[in-house]
Structure formats: C-alpha cells, structure tokens
Amino acid sequence: MFREITLGQYYPVDSVIHRLDPRVKLMGTLVFLVALFIVNSWTMYGVAAIVLAVLIKLSNVPFKFMTKGLKSILILLLISVSFNLFLTPGEPLFQFGILKISHEGLEIALKMGIRLVLLVLGSSLMTLTTTPNQLTDGMEKGLGIFKKIGVPVHEISMMMSIALRFIPILVEETDKIMKAQQARGADFESGNIIDRAKAMVPILVPLFISAFRRANDLAMAMEARCYHGGEGRTKMKPLKYEGRDRAAYLLMIIYLAVCIASRFVKLI
C-alpha cells in the first residue's frame, strides 16, 4: 500500500504543465480544489473530470502512474462513502435490519467519492510536475505580500516543501523496514483489520528513528552551508511570468466563473 503513494513525488518529463510557473500551478490547484466544493451537480463533476483528464494528458505523466496514488486512500474513501451511504436520512431504497440506504444517501456518497478521487488526483498532478525547489520558490514569491505583516513566508514555504519531499522518502523507508521484518517472519497480510493494525506497530519505532535521523542530518547540512533563511538570498532561476502563464490564469478565471455560475443554474 505504501509503495502506491504518489503525493510528493516528481515525474521528470518535458510538458506544457511542467514548464508553467510554479505560482500558476499552486493557484490552479487551489482553484480546482475550491471549485470541487462549489459544484454540486453531476454535469459539473463531469466537467471537472474532463478538465483534469486534459491536464493529465498535457502533463505527459502516465495515467496509470497517477491512479496508483488512489490505492493509498482506499480505506479513507470507503469510510467516507459508507458513512454518507448508511447514515444519511431520506427516501429508503434498500433496508436490511438497521442498515438503510436512502436515495439522498446514495447520491451524497457517490458525489463524496468522486470529489475525493478528483481532489487526490489534482493535488498529485501539482507535485508530480513541480520540483520541491520550484514549490518553495513559488510559495515564497506568491505569498510575499504577507512578509509586510511579519509572516515568515520563506520558512513556511521551506517547511512545506521539505515535508512534501520527505513523503516519498519515508514511504520508501517504510517499504524497506516491512521487507526486512517479513524476511524475519513478520506477517502483515493475514488476520482482520485490527490484527493488521497491531502488526504495523513494530514498524513505527524504526521509522520514527529514521525520520529523526534524516531530519538531524538535513539540519546539520543546512547549518554547514551557512543557511540563515531567505533574507537577502538570490535565485539562480528567478521566477518570471510568460505568455502561457497568463493564458493559464485566464482559463482558471473562466473555469471558476463557470463553477460559481452553475450554483445558480439548475443542472442535472
């Protein structure tokens, strides 16, 4: 399961999406996620899926690689769908004992599942097409206005970038620990959910030790290079908007406007 996590990884290919300014991709991801919570019709969910499919095609990232990340949220997806499916009151469609599926519950559960899938795919697309350095520069530049009120923008950007970068590293470390323990007779597959959860506990101790060791090594490396934050630092590749970035912003505005307008128009 851990090997299927794609969030935080970077897929190095050349594409239109890869060449976009990181500020555009950050804003685009935010707009896409906000729009998912604005729309509430099957038609607009279809439009969102088509938009995301086009973006994935333009990114040159294999769709099969993108969907690998969905396996890691399967349990969360099932829990969210089940709660909405069985606990939403309304016109009953099916009832077995205390379990009841209503028409409203079925609709809400399906929409929640679609929303969660699109949310994960949209977030993964940003990290797969943007390096950690680009993410840091984009966040720092995009949030630069908050420096005037004392917000440590560079430190926050660096922290979030490092956190994203450590996701695939910790996933790989977890996989190594699991394989090492399986070679010594550990069983992570058999038993019910509770038994599997208990079997995962011995993984946490070496994983935390490894994480703290990596964090300490990173801190020592930054200190050895005289890192003192973003004040006065220059960029080897300064961010600069180009024509494709302005076109992307225009498409974002149009998409968000269509999503907002859909709330006031009766759609299926």
Secondary structure, DSSP 8 states (H G I E B T S, - for coil): -GGG--TT-------HHHHS-HHHHHHHHHHHHHHHHH--SHHHHHHHHHHHHHHHHHHT--HHHHHGGGGGGHHHHHHHHHHHHHH--SSEEEEETTEEEEHHHHHHHHHHHHHHHHHHHHHHHHHHTS-HHHHHHHHHHHTGGGGGGT--HHHHHHHHHHHHHHHHHHHHHHHHHHHHHHHTT--SSSS-HHHHHHHHHHHHHHHHHHHHHHHHHHHHHHHHTT---STT---SS-----HHHHHHHHHHHHHHHHHHHHTTS---
